[in-house]
Amino acid sequence: MSYISNMLEKYTLIKAMRAIFGEPNREFSVRGLAQAAKISPGASGSALHYMAGAKMVSLKVIGRSHQ
């Protein structure tokens, strides 16, 4: 992975973390997090799965949606 793409990936993760930890009692959908953090839904989903794997957040599957 190149240096620039690695930095961009970390930047989107940080934006997602700021949105989530800025409102700790709120439940986010993938799209809702993308809007709150001003990142793409794909980046939002990746960030959520990374944070879930690190036990920073918990995921709840509701139909075809993750929250």
Secondary structure, 3 states (H helix, E strand, C coil): CCHHHHHHHHHHHHHHHHHHHHCCCCCCCHHHHHHHHCCCHHHHHHHHHHHHHCCCCCCCEECCEEC
